[in-house]
Amino acid sequence: MSEQALTNTAEDNKNPVVDEVFNIFSNVWNKQVILYGPPGTSKTYSAIIIAANI
């Protein structure tokens, strides 16, 4: 997946996890988060979208 595709996906993203992480990054001094949950809950996908937009 290209960087442009990731950026477009993030802009169109309705994932509340990604929105919350960006909110944490913009309002808190700590830039670390832990994504946890059972398999298949889009942790890796969310991490890729977040990393592409930092």
SULDALIN-V406356 format. One record per residue. RES is the residue in one letter. PSI is psi in whole degrees, 0 to 359 (* if undefined). D_FIRST is the distance of its C-alpha to the first C-alpha in whole Angstrom. Layout:
RES,PSI,D_FIRST ; RES,PSI,D_FIRST
//
This chain:
M,131,0 ; S,162,4 ; E,320,7 ; Q,319,8 ; A,321,6 ; L,319,7 ; T,315,10 ; N,320,11 ; T,319,10 ; A,321,13 ; E,327,15 ; D,0,15 ; N,135,15 ; K,22,19 ; N,116,18 ; P,335,22 ; V,314,21 ; V,316,18 ; D,318,21 ; E,321,23 ; V,316,22 ; F,324,21 ; N,316,25 ; I,314,26 ; F,326,24 ; S,339,26 ; N,350,29 ; V,148,30 ; W,332,31 ; N,123,29 ; K,30,25 ; Q,137,25 ; V,156,24 ; I,121,24 ; L,121,21 ; Y,160,24 ; G,175,24 ; P,164,24 ; P,143,22 ; G,18,19 ; T,22,20 ; S,30,16 ; K,312,17 ; T,316,14 ; Y,314,12 ; S,319,14 ; A,321,14 ; I,316,10 ; I,317,11 ; I,312,14 ; A,323,13 ; A,341,11 ; N,11,14 ; I,*,17
//
